Amino acid sequence: MKRILTTAALSLALLVPVAPAAHAKDDDGEVIRTGSCSGTADWKLKAKRDDGGIEVEWEVDSNKAGSDNLVARSRNLASGQVCRGTLTFG
């Protein structure tokens, strides 16, 4: 089962605590990174500029049923402002 979390953050930089396995930037400025989770799941993180902000998409492909707890955190590196949100899906 695929889980997708999309959020828009105004002038915030998203921090990812794991090293990315791949990095790509396409013609419209979208940056994509992918990697493996601690188990058998894989993740993909995408970011691009959108109406003066940053549109972020986070996807985890675990192919498992059941509830998932999702946590998103971003920090503006210039001001130190932090945004954090959580949800349980499933």
C-alpha positions as CSV (number, residue, x, y, z in Angstrom):
1,M,0.0,0.0,0.0
2,K,1.4,3.4,-0.9
3,R,1.3,6.3,1.6
4,I,1.6,9.9,0.3
5,L,1.8,13.0,2.4
6,T,1.8,16.4,0.6
7,T,2.3,19.7,2.3
8,A,3.1,23.3,1.3
9,A,5.5,25.2,3.5
10,L,6.1,29.0,3.0
11,S,9.9,29.7,2.9
12,L,10.8,26.6,5.0
13,A,13.5,24.1,4.4
14,L,12.7,20.5,5.0
15,L,15.3,18.5,7.0
16,V,15.7,14.8,6.3
17,P,17.6,12.8,9.0
18,V,18.8,10.1,6.6
19,A,21.3,10.3,3.8
20,P,19.6,10.3,0.3
21,A,20.3,7.5,-2.1
22,A,19.6,9.5,-5.2
23,H,19.3,13.2,-6.2
24,A,17.8,14.7,-9.2
25,K,16.7,18.2,-10.3
26,D,14.5,18.5,-13.4
27,D,13.9,21.5,-15.7
28,D,11.2,23.1,-13.6
29,G,13.4,23.1,-10.5
30,E,11.9,20.1,-8.8
31,V,14.3,18.2,-6.5
32,I,13.8,14.5,-5.9
33,R,15.6,12.2,-3.4
34,T,15.0,8.5,-2.7
35,G,16.2,6.0,-0.3
36,S,15.5,2.9,1.8
37,C,13.9,2.8,5.2
38,S,15.1,0.7,8.2
39,G,13.0,-2.2,7.0
40,T,11.9,-3.3,3.6
41,A,10.1,0.0,2.7
42,D,11.5,2.7,0.3
43,W,10.9,6.5,0.5
44,K,10.8,9.4,-2.0
45,L,10.9,13.1,-1.2
46,K,10.1,15.8,-3.7
47,A,10.2,19.6,-3.4
48,K,9.6,22.4,-5.8
49,R,8.8,26.1,-5.6
50,D,5.1,26.9,-5.8
51,D,3.5,30.4,-5.6
52,G,6.3,31.8,-3.4
53,G,6.4,28.8,-1.1
54,I,7.7,25.3,-1.3
55,E,5.5,22.3,-2.2
56,V,6.7,19.1,-0.6
57,E,5.7,15.5,-1.3
58,W,6.8,12.6,0.9
59,E,6.0,9.0,-0.2
60,V,6.7,5.7,1.6
61,D,6.1,2.5,-0.2
62,S,5.8,-0.3,2.4
63,N,3.4,-2.7,0.7
64,K,1.9,-3.5,4.1
65,A,-1.6,-3.1,5.5
66,G,-2.3,-1.5,8.9
67,S,-2.0,1.9,10.6
68,D,0.9,4.2,10.0
69,N,2.0,7.2,12.1
70,L,3.3,10.0,9.9
71,V,5.4,12.9,11.3
72,A,6.4,16.0,9.2
73,R,8.9,18.6,10.4
74,S,10.4,21.6,8.7
75,R,12.7,24.4,9.9
76,N,13.5,27.8,8.4
77,L,17.3,27.9,8.5
78,A,17.4,31.7,8.5
79,S,14.9,32.4,11.3
80,G,14.8,29.0,13.2
81,Q,11.0,28.8,12.9
82,V,9.8,25.2,13.2
83,C,6.6,23.6,11.9
84,R,5.6,20.0,12.9
85,G,2.6,17.9,12.2
86,T,1.5,14.4,12.8
87,L,-1.3,12.1,11.7
88,T,-2.2,8.4,11.9
89,F,-3.5,6.8,8.7
90,G,-5.1,3.5,8.3
